[in-house]
Protein backbone atom coordinates (compact mmCIF):
# COMPACT_ATOMS: atom_id res chain seq x y z
CA UNK A 1 0.00 0.00 0.00
CA UNK A 2 1.25 3.45 -0.80
CA UNK A 3 2.24 5.57 2.16
CA UNK A 4 2.56 8.92 0.39
CA UNK A 5 1.31 10.36 -2.85
CA UNK A 6 3.90 11.20 -5.48
CA UNK A 7 2.05 14.45 -6.09
CA UNK A 8 0.84 16.90 -3.49
CA UNK A 9 -2.71 16.44 -2.23
CA UNK A 10 -3.91 19.38 -4.32
CA UNK A 11 -2.25 18.01 -7.47
CA UNK A 12 -3.68 14.56 -6.84
CA UNK A 13 -7.19 15.87 -6.35
CA UNK A 14 -6.88 17.96 -9.51
CA UNK A 15 -5.82 14.82 -11.41
CA UNK A 16 -9.11 13.13 -10.48
CA UNK A 17 -11.29 15.92 -11.86
CA UNK A 18 -10.98 14.66 -15.43
CA UNK A 19 -12.92 11.54 -14.39
CA UNK A 20 -15.87 13.36 -12.82
CA UNK A 21 -17.51 14.09 -16.18
CA UNK A 22 -20.47 11.76 -16.56
CA UNK A 23 -22.05 10.27 -19.64
CA UNK A 24 -25.68 11.28 -19.09
CA UNK A 25 -27.08 8.60 -21.39
CA UNK A 26 -25.00 5.92 -19.67
CA UNK A 27 -26.15 7.12 -16.26
CA UNK A 28 -29.81 7.01 -17.25
CA UNK A 29 -29.45 3.60 -18.90
CA UNK A 30 -27.84 2.15 -15.76
CA UNK A 31 -30.51 3.69 -13.54
CA UNK A 32 -33.56 2.69 -15.56
CA UNK A 33 -32.40 -0.85 -16.33
CA UNK A 34 -31.49 -1.38 -12.67
CA UNK A 35 -34.93 -0.23 -11.52
CA UNK A 36 -36.52 -2.47 -14.16
CA UNK A 37 -34.54 -5.46 -12.88
CA UNK A 38 -35.54 -4.56 -9.33
CA UNK A 39 -39.23 -4.45 -10.29
CA UNK A 40 -39.02 -7.75 -12.18
CA UNK A 41 -37.24 -9.66 -9.40
CA UNK A 42 -39.59 -8.21 -6.77
CA UNK A 43 -42.65 -9.29 -8.75
CA UNK A 44 -41.17 -12.74 -9.30
CA UNK A 45 -40.33 -13.17 -5.62
CA UNK A 46 -43.87 -12.17 -4.67
CA UNK A 47 -45.94 -14.10 -7.19
CA UNK A 48 -44.20 -17.16 -8.68
CA UNK A 49 -45.86 -20.31 -7.30
CA UNK A 50 -42.84 -22.44 -6.23
CA UNK A 51 -41.24 -21.25 -2.97
CA UNK A 52 -37.62 -22.30 -3.74
CA UNK A 53 -37.78 -20.20 -6.91
CA UNK A 54 -39.34 -17.35 -4.92
CA UNK A 55 -36.44 -17.52 -2.47
CA UNK A 56 -33.87 -17.51 -5.30
CA UNK A 57 -35.58 -14.53 -6.91
CA UNK A 58 -35.74 -12.76 -3.53
CA UNK A 59 -31.97 -13.14 -3.11
CA UNK A 60 -31.41 -11.91 -6.67
CA UNK A 61 -33.70 -9.01 -5.81
CA UNK A 62 -31.50 -8.34 -2.78
CA UNK A 63 -28.42 -8.14 -4.98
CA UNK A 64 -30.29 -5.74 -7.25
CA UNK A 65 -31.17 -3.62 -4.23
CA UNK A 66 -27.44 -3.38 -3.54
CA UNK A 67 -26.82 -2.13 -7.09
CA UNK A 68 -29.63 0.44 -6.99
CA UNK A 69 -28.48 1.57 -3.56
CA UNK A 70 -24.98 2.17 -4.95
CA UNK A 71 -26.54 4.28 -7.73
CA UNK A 72 -28.58 6.14 -5.08
CA UNK A 73 -25.29 6.66 -3.21
CA UNK A 74 -23.66 8.07 -6.37
CA UNK A 75 -26.61 10.40 -6.93
CA UNK A 76 -26.38 11.69 -3.37
CA UNK A 77 -22.72 12.54 -4.02
CA UNK A 78 -23.59 14.40 -7.22
CA UNK A 79 -21.67 11.84 -9.29
CA UNK A 80 -24.71 10.55 -11.18
CA UNK A 81 -27.57 12.41 -12.90
CA UNK A 82 -26.60 15.71 -11.33
CA UNK A 83 -29.42 18.20 -10.72
CA UNK A 84 -32.05 15.91 -12.24
CA UNK A 85 -35.38 16.43 -10.46
CA UNK A 86 -36.70 13.17 -11.95
CA UNK A 87 -33.76 11.22 -10.57
CA UNK A 88 -34.10 13.00 -7.24
CA UNK A 89 -37.75 11.92 -6.95
CA UNK A 90 -36.96 8.38 -8.07
CA UNK A 91 -34.13 7.91 -5.61
CA UNK A 92 -36.07 9.59 -2.79
CA UNK A 93 -38.84 7.02 -3.15
CA UNK A 94 -36.27 4.23 -3.34
CA UNK A 95 -34.26 5.37 -0.32
CA UNK A 96 -37.36 5.97 1.79
CA UNK A 97 -38.89 2.60 0.92
CA UNK A 98 -35.72 0.77 1.97
CA UNK A 99 -35.47 2.81 5.20
CA UNK A 100 -32.44 4.77 4.05
CA UNK A 101 -33.90 8.21 4.66
CA UNK A 102 -32.15 10.40 2.02
CA UNK A 103 -31.74 13.38 4.35
CA UNK A 104 -30.13 11.16 7.00
CA UNK A 105 -27.88 9.37 4.55
CA UNK A 106 -26.60 12.58 2.99
CA UNK A 107 -25.95 14.19 6.37
CA UNK A 108 -24.09 11.27 7.94
CA UNK A 109 -22.34 10.04 4.80
CA UNK A 110 -20.92 13.43 3.91
CA UNK A 111 -19.55 13.64 7.45
CA UNK A 112 -18.03 10.19 7.02
CA UNK A 113 -16.22 11.25 3.85
CA UNK A 114 -14.81 14.34 5.55
CA UNK A 115 -13.59 12.44 8.63
CA UNK A 116 -12.60 8.96 7.42
CA UNK A 117 -9.94 7.32 9.61
CA UNK A 118 -10.22 9.81 12.45
CA UNK A 119 -10.80 8.56 15.96
CA UNK A 120 -12.93 11.51 17.06
CA UNK A 121 -16.37 11.34 15.48
CA UNK A 122 -15.71 8.00 13.77
CA UNK A 123 -19.11 6.72 14.91
CA UNK A 124 -20.99 9.22 12.71
CA UNK A 125 -21.89 7.53 9.45
CA UNK A 126 -19.57 4.59 10.05
CA UNK A 127 -18.48 1.94 12.52
CA UNK A 128 -16.88 3.51 15.61
CA UNK A 129 -13.17 2.99 16.29
CA UNK A 130 -11.36 3.39 19.59
CA UNK A 131 -7.65 3.15 20.32
CA UNK A 132 -6.09 0.55 22.61
CA UNK A 133 -5.55 3.28 25.20
CA UNK A 134 -9.20 4.36 24.97
CA UNK A 135 -10.29 0.74 25.33
CA UNK A 136 -8.35 0.37 28.57
CA UNK A 137 -10.03 3.47 29.99
CA UNK A 138 -13.59 2.41 29.03
CA UNK A 139 -16.07 1.18 31.61
CA UNK A 140 -17.58 -2.32 31.29
CA UNK A 141 -20.82 -0.73 30.10
CA UNK A 142 -19.00 1.30 27.42
CA UNK A 143 -17.06 -1.78 26.29
CA UNK A 144 -20.27 -3.78 26.00
CA UNK A 145 -21.86 -1.08 23.83
CA UNK A 146 -18.80 -0.86 21.60
CA UNK A 147 -18.63 -4.65 21.24
CA UNK A 148 -22.30 -4.78 20.36
CA UNK A 149 -22.01 -2.22 17.57
CA UNK A 150 -19.01 -3.97 16.02
CA UNK A 151 -20.34 -7.51 16.49
CA UNK A 152 -21.10 -9.51 13.30
CA UNK A 153 -24.68 -9.95 14.49
CA UNK A 154 -25.14 -6.21 13.95
CA UNK A 155 -24.26 -6.78 10.30
CA UNK A 156 -26.52 -9.84 9.98
CA UNK A 157 -29.47 -7.94 11.48
CA UNK A 158 -28.66 -4.63 9.79
CA UNK A 159 -32.17 -4.35 8.30
CA UNK A 160 -33.41 -3.80 11.86
CA UNK A 161 -30.39 -2.34 13.68
CA UNK A 162 -28.67 -0.06 11.17
CA UNK A 163 -31.65 0.79 8.97
CA UNK A 164 -34.98 0.53 10.83
CA UNK A 165 -33.54 1.92 14.07
CA UNK A 166 -30.40 3.77 12.96
CA UNK A 167 -31.56 5.36 9.71
CA UNK A 168 -35.29 5.82 10.33
CA UNK A 169 -36.46 5.77 13.97
CA UNK A 170 -33.60 7.56 15.76
CA UNK A 171 -33.15 10.39 13.21
CA UNK A 172 -36.89 11.05 13.10
CA UNK A 173 -37.12 11.22 16.89
CA UNK A 174 -34.05 13.49 17.00
CA UNK A 175 -35.18 15.92 14.28
CA UNK A 176 -38.71 15.14 13.02
CA UNK A 177 -39.01 18.25 10.82
CA UNK A 178 -35.73 17.50 9.06
CA UNK A 179 -35.96 13.71 8.84
CA UNK A 180 -39.71 13.19 8.39
CA UNK A 181 -38.89 10.78 5.56
CA UNK A 182 -37.96 8.24 8.23
CA UNK A 183 -41.56 8.15 9.46
CA UNK A 184 -42.85 7.85 5.89
CA UNK A 185 -40.60 4.84 5.31
CA UNK A 186 -41.61 3.17 8.57
CA UNK A 187 -45.32 3.61 7.89
CA UNK A 188 -44.92 2.35 4.33
CA UNK A 189 -42.78 -0.71 5.06
CA UNK A 190 -44.34 -1.91 8.29
CA UNK A 191 -47.82 -0.80 7.25
CA UNK A 192 -47.56 -3.13 4.28
CA UNK A 193 -46.40 -5.86 6.64
CA UNK A 194 -49.48 -5.34 8.82
CA UNK A 195 -51.80 -5.38 5.80
CA UNK A 196 -50.21 -8.59 4.49
CA UNK A 197 -50.85 -10.24 7.86
CA UNK A 198 -54.44 -8.96 8.08
CA UNK A 199 -55.25 -10.28 4.61
CA UNK A 200 -53.44 -13.59 5.11
CA UNK A 201 -50.66 -12.91 2.59
CA UNK A 202 -47.62 -12.40 4.77
CA UNK A 203 -45.66 -14.34 2.13
CA UNK A 204 -45.94 -11.35 -0.25
CA UNK A 205 -44.18 -9.04 2.23
CA UNK A 206 -41.77 -11.76 3.35
CA UNK A 207 -40.49 -12.64 -0.14
CA UNK A 208 -41.09 -9.24 -1.71
CA UNK A 209 -39.44 -7.04 0.93
CA UNK A 210 -38.05 -8.76 4.03
CA UNK A 211 -35.83 -11.41 2.43
CA UNK A 212 -34.43 -9.10 -0.30
CA UNK A 213 -33.91 -6.25 2.16
CA UNK A 214 -32.38 -8.46 4.84
CA UNK A 215 -29.92 -9.84 2.30
CA UNK A 216 -29.17 -6.44 0.73
CA UNK A 217 -28.68 -4.68 4.07
CA UNK A 218 -26.48 -7.46 5.41
CA UNK A 219 -24.30 -7.38 2.30
CA UNK A 220 -24.28 -3.59 2.09
CA UNK A 221 -23.36 -3.19 5.75
CA UNK A 222 -20.49 -5.66 5.42
CA UNK A 223 -19.26 -3.85 2.30
CA UNK A 224 -19.32 -0.62 4.26
CA UNK A 225 -17.48 -2.29 7.14
CA UNK A 226 -14.69 -3.87 5.10
CA UNK A 227 -14.09 -0.68 3.14
CA UNK A 228 -12.51 0.83 6.26
CA UNK A 229 -11.80 -2.21 8.45
CA UNK A 230 -9.22 -4.33 6.70
CA UNK A 231 -5.76 -5.55 7.78
CA UNK A 232 -3.83 -2.77 6.03
CA UNK A 233 -6.12 0.07 7.15
CA UNK A 234 -4.39 3.00 8.85
CA UNK A 235 -5.87 5.38 11.42
CA UNK A 236 -4.06 8.71 11.60
CA UNK A 237 -3.70 11.08 14.50
CA UNK A 238 -5.41 14.45 14.21
CA UNK A 239 -2.03 16.08 13.47
CA UNK A 240 -1.08 13.62 10.71
CA UNK A 241 -4.49 13.24 9.07
CA UNK A 242 -5.02 14.48 5.52
CA UNK A 243 -7.90 13.88 3.14
CA UNK A 244 -5.82 12.11 0.49
CA UNK A 245 -4.00 9.89 3.02
CA UNK A 246 -7.36 8.82 4.41
CA UNK A 247 -8.45 7.81 0.91
CA UNK A 248 -5.21 6.04 -0.02
CA UNK A 249 -4.40 4.36 3.29
CA UNK A 250 -7.73 3.94 5.06
CA UNK A 251 -10.10 2.90 2.26
CA UNK A 252 -9.82 -0.54 0.71
CA UNK A 253 -9.92 -2.00 -2.76
CA UNK A 254 -12.33 -4.92 -2.45
CA UNK A 255 -11.33 -7.27 -5.26
CA UNK A 256 -14.39 -8.94 -6.83
CA UNK A 257 -15.33 -10.59 -10.09
CA UNK A 258 -17.40 -8.97 -12.87
CA UNK A 259 -20.75 -10.19 -11.52
CA UNK A 260 -20.24 -8.70 -8.06
CA UNK A 261 -18.67 -5.57 -9.55
CA UNK A 262 -21.93 -5.16 -11.49
CA UNK A 263 -24.18 -5.61 -8.46
CA UNK A 264 -22.01 -3.34 -6.29
CA UNK A 265 -21.52 -0.73 -9.04
CA UNK A 266 -17.73 -0.79 -8.58
CA UNK A 267 -18.00 0.35 -4.96
CA UNK A 268 -15.12 -2.03 -4.22
CA UNK A 269 -12.79 0.61 -5.68
CA UNK A 270 -13.47 2.51 -2.53
CA UNK A 271 -10.12 4.23 -2.26
CA UNK A 272 -10.79 5.89 -5.64
CA UNK A 273 -14.28 6.88 -4.57
CA UNK A 274 -13.00 8.43 -1.33
CA UNK A 275 -10.40 10.47 -3.15
CA UNK A 276 -13.12 12.04 -5.30
CA UNK A 277 -16.73 11.10 -4.60
CA UNK A 278 -17.92 12.98 -7.70
CA UNK A 279 -16.52 10.29 -10.03
CA UNK A 280 -19.39 8.21 -11.52
CA UNK A 281 -19.16 4.52 -10.63
CA UNK A 282 -18.45 3.48 -14.23
CA UNK A 283 -15.35 5.71 -14.37
CA UNK A 284 -13.75 4.48 -11.14
CA UNK A 285 -11.77 1.68 -12.91
CA UNK A 286 -10.54 4.20 -15.49
CA UNK A 287 -9.36 6.57 -12.78
CA UNK A 288 -7.51 3.78 -10.96
CA UNK A 289 -5.86 2.67 -14.20
CA UNK A 290 -4.61 6.13 -15.10
CA UNK A 291 -3.59 7.55 -11.70
CA UNK A 292 -0.47 5.75 -10.41
CA UNK A 293 -1.07 6.70 -6.77
CA UNK A 294 -4.30 4.68 -6.82
CA UNK A 295 -2.72 1.44 -8.03
CA UNK A 296 -1.31 0.09 -4.74
CA UNK A 297 -4.18 0.13 -2.24
CA UNK A 298 -4.82 -2.15 0.69
CA UNK A 299 -7.01 -4.98 -0.54
CA UNK A 300 -9.55 -7.51 0.65
CA UNK A 301 -11.89 -10.03 -0.98
CA UNK A 302 -15.18 -11.76 -0.20
CA UNK A 303 -13.40 -15.07 0.42
CA UNK A 304 -14.39 -16.56 3.80
CA UNK A 305 -10.86 -16.24 5.19
CA UNK A 306 -10.64 -12.55 4.30
CA UNK A 307 -14.12 -11.88 5.68
CA UNK A 308 -13.17 -13.58 8.97
CA UNK A 309 -9.90 -11.62 9.13
CA UNK A 310 -11.74 -8.32 8.63
CA UNK A 311 -14.37 -9.12 11.25
CA UNK A 312 -11.67 -9.85 13.85
CA UNK A 313 -10.39 -6.26 13.64
CA UNK A 314 -11.84 -4.28 16.54
CA UNK A 315 -9.56 -1.51 17.88
CA UNK A 316 -6.67 0.65 16.68
CA UNK A 317 -3.30 -0.13 18.25
CA UNK A 318 -1.18 2.97 17.68
CA UNK A 319 2.03 1.25 18.86
CA UNK A 320 1.58 -1.66 16.46
CA UNK A 321 0.25 0.78 13.81
CA UNK A 322 -2.63 -1.50 12.84
CA UNK A 323 -6.14 -2.61 13.66
CA UNK A 324 -6.17 -5.53 16.12
CA UNK A 325 -8.70 -7.84 17.83
CA UNK A 326 -10.00 -7.18 21.31
CA UNK A 327 -7.43 -7.85 24.06
CA UNK A 328 -7.83 -11.32 25.56
CA UNK A 329 -7.17 -10.09 29.11
C-alpha positions as CSV (number, residue, x, y, z in Angstrom):
1,X,0.0,0.0,0.0
2,X,1.3,3.4,-0.8
3,X,2.2,5.6,2.2
4,X,2.6,8.9,0.4
5,X,1.3,10.4,-2.8
6,X,3.9,11.2,-5.5
7,X,2.1,14.5,-6.1
8,X,0.8,16.9,-3.5
9,X,-2.7,16.4,-2.2
10,X,-3.9,19.4,-4.3
11,X,-2.3,18.0,-7.5
12,X,-3.7,14.6,-6.8
13,X,-7.2,15.9,-6.3
14,X,-6.9,18.0,-9.5
15,X,-5.8,14.8,-11.4
16,X,-9.1,13.1,-10.5
17,X,-11.3,15.9,-11.9
18,X,-11.0,14.7,-15.4
19,X,-12.9,11.5,-14.4
20,X,-15.9,13.4,-12.8
21,X,-17.5,14.1,-16.2
22,X,-20.5,11.8,-16.6
23,X,-22.0,10.3,-19.6
24,X,-25.7,11.3,-19.1
25,X,-27.1,8.6,-21.4
26,X,-25.0,5.9,-19.7
27,X,-26.2,7.1,-16.3
28,X,-29.8,7.0,-17.2
29,X,-29.4,3.6,-18.9
30,X,-27.8,2.2,-15.8
31,X,-30.5,3.7,-13.5
32,X,-33.6,2.7,-15.6
33,X,-32.4,-0.9,-16.3
34,X,-31.5,-1.4,-12.7
35,X,-34.9,-0.2,-11.5
36,X,-36.5,-2.5,-14.2
37,X,-34.5,-5.5,-12.9
38,X,-35.5,-4.6,-9.3
39,X,-39.2,-4.4,-10.3
40,X,-39.0,-7.7,-12.2
41,X,-37.2,-9.7,-9.4
42,X,-39.6,-8.2,-6.8
43,X,-42.7,-9.3,-8.8
44,X,-41.2,-12.7,-9.3
45,X,-40.3,-13.2,-5.6
46,X,-43.9,-12.2,-4.7
47,X,-45.9,-14.1,-7.2
48,X,-44.2,-17.2,-8.7
49,X,-45.9,-20.3,-7.3
50,X,-42.8,-22.4,-6.2
51,X,-41.2,-21.2,-3.0
52,X,-37.6,-22.3,-3.7
53,X,-37.8,-20.2,-6.9
54,X,-39.3,-17.3,-4.9
55,X,-36.4,-17.5,-2.5
56,X,-33.9,-17.5,-5.3
57,X,-35.6,-14.5,-6.9
58,X,-35.7,-12.8,-3.5
59,X,-32.0,-13.1,-3.1
60,X,-31.4,-11.9,-6.7
61,X,-33.7,-9.0,-5.8
62,X,-31.5,-8.3,-2.8
63,X,-28.4,-8.1,-5.0
64,X,-30.3,-5.7,-7.3
65,X,-31.2,-3.6,-4.2
66,X,-27.4,-3.4,-3.5
67,X,-26.8,-2.1,-7.1
68,X,-29.6,0.4,-7.0
69,X,-28.5,1.6,-3.6
70,X,-25.0,2.2,-5.0
71,X,-26.5,4.3,-7.7
72,X,-28.6,6.1,-5.1
73,X,-25.3,6.7,-3.2
74,X,-23.7,8.1,-6.4
75,X,-26.6,10.4,-6.9
76,X,-26.4,11.7,-3.4
77,X,-22.7,12.5,-4.0
78,X,-23.6,14.4,-7.2
79,X,-21.7,11.8,-9.3
80,X,-24.7,10.6,-11.2
81,X,-27.6,12.4,-12.9
82,X,-26.6,15.7,-11.3
83,X,-29.4,18.2,-10.7
84,X,-32.0,15.9,-12.2
85,X,-35.4,16.4,-10.5
86,X,-36.7,13.2,-12.0
87,X,-33.8,11.2,-10.6
88,X,-34.1,13.0,-7.2
89,X,-37.7,11.9,-6.9
90,X,-37.0,8.4,-8.1
91,X,-34.1,7.9,-5.6
92,X,-36.1,9.6,-2.8
93,X,-38.8,7.0,-3.2
94,X,-36.3,4.2,-3.3
95,X,-34.3,5.4,-0.3
96,X,-37.4,6.0,1.8
97,X,-38.9,2.6,0.9
98,X,-35.7,0.8,2.0
99,X,-35.5,2.8,5.2
100,X,-32.4,4.8,4.0
101,X,-33.9,8.2,4.7
102,X,-32.2,10.4,2.0
103,X,-31.7,13.4,4.4
104,X,-30.1,11.2,7.0
105,X,-27.9,9.4,4.6
106,X,-26.6,12.6,3.0
107,X,-26.0,14.2,6.4
108,X,-24.1,11.3,7.9
109,X,-22.3,10.0,4.8
110,X,-20.9,13.4,3.9
111,X,-19.5,13.6,7.5
112,X,-18.0,10.2,7.0
113,X,-16.2,11.2,3.8
114,X,-14.8,14.3,5.5
115,X,-13.6,12.4,8.6
116,X,-12.6,9.0,7.4
117,X,-9.9,7.3,9.6
118,X,-10.2,9.8,12.4
119,X,-10.8,8.6,16.0
120,X,-12.9,11.5,17.1
121,X,-16.4,11.3,15.5
122,X,-15.7,8.0,13.8
123,X,-19.1,6.7,14.9
124,X,-21.0,9.2,12.7
125,X,-21.9,7.5,9.4
126,X,-19.6,4.6,10.0
127,X,-18.5,1.9,12.5
128,X,-16.9,3.5,15.6
129,X,-13.2,3.0,16.3
130,X,-11.4,3.4,19.6
131,X,-7.6,3.1,20.3
132,X,-6.1,0.5,22.6
133,X,-5.6,3.3,25.2
134,X,-9.2,4.4,25.0
135,X,-10.3,0.7,25.3
136,X,-8.3,0.4,28.6
137,X,-10.0,3.5,30.0
138,X,-13.6,2.4,29.0
139,X,-16.1,1.2,31.6
140,X,-17.6,-2.3,31.3
141,X,-20.8,-0.7,30.1
142,X,-19.0,1.3,27.4
143,X,-17.1,-1.8,26.3
144,X,-20.3,-3.8,26.0
145,X,-21.9,-1.1,23.8
146,X,-18.8,-0.9,21.6
147,X,-18.6,-4.7,21.2
148,X,-22.3,-4.8,20.4
149,X,-22.0,-2.2,17.6
150,X,-19.0,-4.0,16.0
151,X,-20.3,-7.5,16.5
152,X,-21.1,-9.5,13.3
153,X,-24.7,-9.9,14.5
154,X,-25.1,-6.2,13.9
155,X,-24.3,-6.8,10.3
156,X,-26.5,-9.8,10.0
157,X,-29.5,-7.9,11.5
158,X,-28.7,-4.6,9.8
159,X,-32.2,-4.4,8.3
160,X,-33.4,-3.8,11.9
161,X,-30.4,-2.3,13.7
162,X,-28.7,-0.1,11.2
163,X,-31.6,0.8,9.0
164,X,-35.0,0.5,10.8
165,X,-33.5,1.9,14.1
166,X,-30.4,3.8,13.0
167,X,-31.6,5.4,9.7
168,X,-35.3,5.8,10.3
169,X,-36.5,5.8,14.0
170,X,-33.6,7.6,15.8
171,X,-33.1,10.4,13.2
172,X,-36.9,11.1,13.1
173,X,-37.1,11.2,16.9
174,X,-34.1,13.5,17.0
175,X,-35.2,15.9,14.3
176,X,-38.7,15.1,13.0
177,X,-39.0,18.3,10.8
178,X,-35.7,17.5,9.1
179,X,-36.0,13.7,8.8
180,X,-39.7,13.2,8.4
181,X,-38.9,10.8,5.6
182,X,-38.0,8.2,8.2
183,X,-41.6,8.2,9.5
184,X,-42.9,7.8,5.9
185,X,-40.6,4.8,5.3
186,X,-41.6,3.2,8.6
187,X,-45.3,3.6,7.9
188,X,-44.9,2.4,4.3
189,X,-42.8,-0.7,5.1
190,X,-44.3,-1.9,8.3
191,X,-47.8,-0.8,7.3
192,X,-47.6,-3.1,4.3
193,X,-46.4,-5.9,6.6
194,X,-49.5,-5.3,8.8
195,X,-51.8,-5.4,5.8
196,X,-50.2,-8.6,4.5
197,X,-50.9,-10.2,7.9
198,X,-54.4,-9.0,8.1
199,X,-55.3,-10.3,4.6
200,X,-53.4,-13.6,5.1
201,X,-50.7,-12.9,2.6
202,X,-47.6,-12.4,4.8
203,X,-45.7,-14.3,2.1
204,X,-45.9,-11.4,-0.2
205,X,-44.2,-9.0,2.2
206,X,-41.8,-11.8,3.4
207,X,-40.5,-12.6,-0.1
208,X,-41.1,-9.2,-1.7
209,X,-39.4,-7.0,0.9
210,X,-38.1,-8.8,4.0
211,X,-35.8,-11.4,2.4
212,X,-34.4,-9.1,-0.3
213,X,-33.9,-6.3,2.2
214,X,-32.4,-8.5,4.8
215,X,-29.9,-9.8,2.3
216,X,-29.2,-6.4,0.7
217,X,-28.7,-4.7,4.1
218,X,-26.5,-7.5,5.4
219,X,-24.3,-7.4,2.3
220,X,-24.3,-3.6,2.1
221,X,-23.4,-3.2,5.7
222,X,-20.5,-5.7,5.4
223,X,-19.3,-3.9,2.3
224,X,-19.3,-0.6,4.3
225,X,-17.5,-2.3,7.1
226,X,-14.7,-3.9,5.1
227,X,-14.1,-0.7,3.1
228,X,-12.5,0.8,6.3
229,X,-11.8,-2.2,8.5
230,X,-9.2,-4.3,6.7
231,X,-5.8,-5.5,7.8
232,X,-3.8,-2.8,6.0
233,X,-6.1,0.1,7.1
234,X,-4.4,3.0,8.8
235,X,-5.9,5.4,11.4
236,X,-4.1,8.7,11.6
237,X,-3.7,11.1,14.5
238,X,-5.4,14.4,14.2
239,X,-2.0,16.1,13.5
240,X,-1.1,13.6,10.7
241,X,-4.5,13.2,9.1
242,X,-5.0,14.5,5.5
243,X,-7.9,13.9,3.1
244,X,-5.8,12.1,0.5
245,X,-4.0,9.9,3.0
246,X,-7.4,8.8,4.4
247,X,-8.4,7.8,0.9
248,X,-5.2,6.0,0.0
249,X,-4.4,4.4,3.3
250,X,-7.7,3.9,5.1
251,X,-10.1,2.9,2.3
252,X,-9.8,-0.5,0.7
253,X,-9.9,-2.0,-2.8
254,X,-12.3,-4.9,-2.5
255,X,-11.3,-7.3,-5.3
256,X,-14.4,-8.9,-6.8
257,X,-15.3,-10.6,-10.1
258,X,-17.4,-9.0,-12.9
259,X,-20.8,-10.2,-11.5
260,X,-20.2,-8.7,-8.1
261,X,-18.7,-5.6,-9.5
262,X,-21.9,-5.2,-11.5
263,X,-24.2,-5.6,-8.5
264,X,-22.0,-3.3,-6.3
265,X,-21.5,-0.7,-9.0
266,X,-17.7,-0.8,-8.6
267,X,-18.0,0.4,-5.0
268,X,-15.1,-2.0,-4.2
269,X,-12.8,0.6,-5.7
270,X,-13.5,2.5,-2.5
271,X,-10.1,4.2,-2.3
272,X,-10.8,5.9,-5.6
273,X,-14.3,6.9,-4.6
274,X,-13.0,8.4,-1.3
275,X,-10.4,10.5,-3.1
276,X,-13.1,12.0,-5.3
277,X,-16.7,11.1,-4.6
278,X,-17.9,13.0,-7.7
279,X,-16.5,10.3,-10.0
280,X,-19.4,8.2,-11.5
281,X,-19.2,4.5,-10.6
282,X,-18.4,3.5,-14.2
283,X,-15.3,5.7,-14.4
284,X,-13.7,4.5,-11.1
285,X,-11.8,1.7,-12.9
286,X,-10.5,4.2,-15.5
287,X,-9.4,6.6,-12.8
288,X,-7.5,3.8,-11.0
289,X,-5.9,2.7,-14.2
290,X,-4.6,6.1,-15.1
291,X,-3.6,7.6,-11.7
292,X,-0.5,5.8,-10.4
293,X,-1.1,6.7,-6.8
294,X,-4.3,4.7,-6.8
295,X,-2.7,1.4,-8.0
296,X,-1.3,0.1,-4.7
297,X,-4.2,0.1,-2.2
298,X,-4.8,-2.1,0.7
299,X,-7.0,-5.0,-0.5
300,X,-9.5,-7.5,0.6
301,X,-11.9,-10.0,-1.0
302,X,-15.2,-11.8,-0.2
303,X,-13.4,-15.1,0.4
304,X,-14.4,-16.6,3.8
305,X,-10.9,-16.2,5.2
306,X,-10.6,-12.5,4.3
307,X,-14.1,-11.9,5.7
308,X,-13.2,-13.6,9.0
309,X,-9.9,-11.6,9.1
310,X,-11.7,-8.3,8.6
311,X,-14.4,-9.1,11.3
312,X,-11.7,-9.9,13.8
313,X,-10.4,-6.3,13.6
314,X,-11.8,-4.3,16.5
315,X,-9.6,-1.5,17.9
316,X,-6.7,0.6,16.7
317,X,-3.3,-0.1,18.2
318,X,-1.2,3.0,17.7
319,X,2.0,1.3,18.9
320,X,1.6,-1.7,16.5
321,X,0.2,0.8,13.8
322,X,-2.6,-1.5,12.8
323,X,-6.1,-2.6,13.7
324,X,-6.2,-5.5,16.1
325,X,-8.7,-7.8,17.8
326,X,-10.0,-7.2,21.3
327,X,-7.4,-7.9,24.1
328,X,-7.8,-11.3,25.6
329,X,-7.2,-10.1,29.1
